[in-house]
Amino acid sequence: MNIKDLPNNLQLLARKRREEESNTSLFDSEDILINAFEWGRTKEGYYFWNEVNTGKFDPYRELYPKDEWIDDYPGEYQVVADAYGNTIVAKVGDYAVSKDEGIKESCGKIDYSEINFEILDLMAARFEANKHKYPKGNMLKPIEISKLLWPVFRHWKKMMFPLDDDTETFEDHLAAIMCNCSMILDQLKLNK
């Protein structure tokens, strides 16, 4: 789990534990929780951070029902109410709510900023170009997953070992792989 994906209060605690890590040469990441600090040497212990790393935040609520860990850092952190009246932990001076400016909480939300959305255009074009073979919604009908895996392999193979007379481009093969992977996800959902 990335530290930035934790709820605000836990995110600040994890960043504080990263700052306190004495052997930063062994822990090379400030972003990935498992690589940020030695869990077992913290006040919370290994079990606590292992649970947090898997998205289970109850140990935090049990250990710090009122975010009491901030009491160990006077003048550094504060408990404040956001614009909706929710209680959150913030660094002193970091959280000023203006009556004229709205806020939007993003802690714990999925960050899509690293996705190249051009792949969606390639996939949509591929699906559209193949409507003469596959009608709209075809992928929502049951299809054996192995029938989707083999095309993924075939297109990957053509990307790795290009053929001189191949009429499809590298991007065409990439789009085909992504379309088949999307269809595999659809099938996994159908199988549930």
C-alpha positions, 0 to 999 in steps of 0.5 A: 500500500502507498502511504499517500493512499492511507486515510489522512490520520494514518497517512500522517502517522506513517510519515512520522514513523518514516521520519523516525526511522534511524536506518533509512539506507535499509528502507529506501521508499518514502511512499510504499508503506512496507519499504518506509520503516521497520514496523516492529520497532514502532510504538504500534508494532508489526501486526498493526502496520501489517493490517494497515498495509492490507487495507484494514484500518480497525487496529488504528481505530482501536489503538488510537480511537481519538487520534491520541498519537498526536499527543506525543508531538505537541505543537506539530499535529492538531485535531481539526474539523473539516468543512463537513464537521469530520474530525481529522488530524493535520499538521499545525498550520496545514489545515485552514478552512476558508469560508470562500474556498471549498475543499475536497478530501482525496486521502484514501481515494484511488489516484488515476494520475499515472494512467495513460488514458490514450490506451482507452482510445486505442481500445475503443477504436479496436472494439469499434473496428471489430464490430463486423466480427463481434457485436456490441456487448459480446464480451458480456456474454460467457466466453471461456477465459482460455479463448481470451488468453491465447489471443493475448499471447499471440499479440504479445508474441508479435510485439516481441518477435515482429513479422516483416509482413505484419499489417498490424502495428505495435500499437494495434497489438497493444490495443488487442492485448488490452481489449482481451484483458478487459474482456477477461476481467468481464468474464471473471466478474461474470463467473462470480 
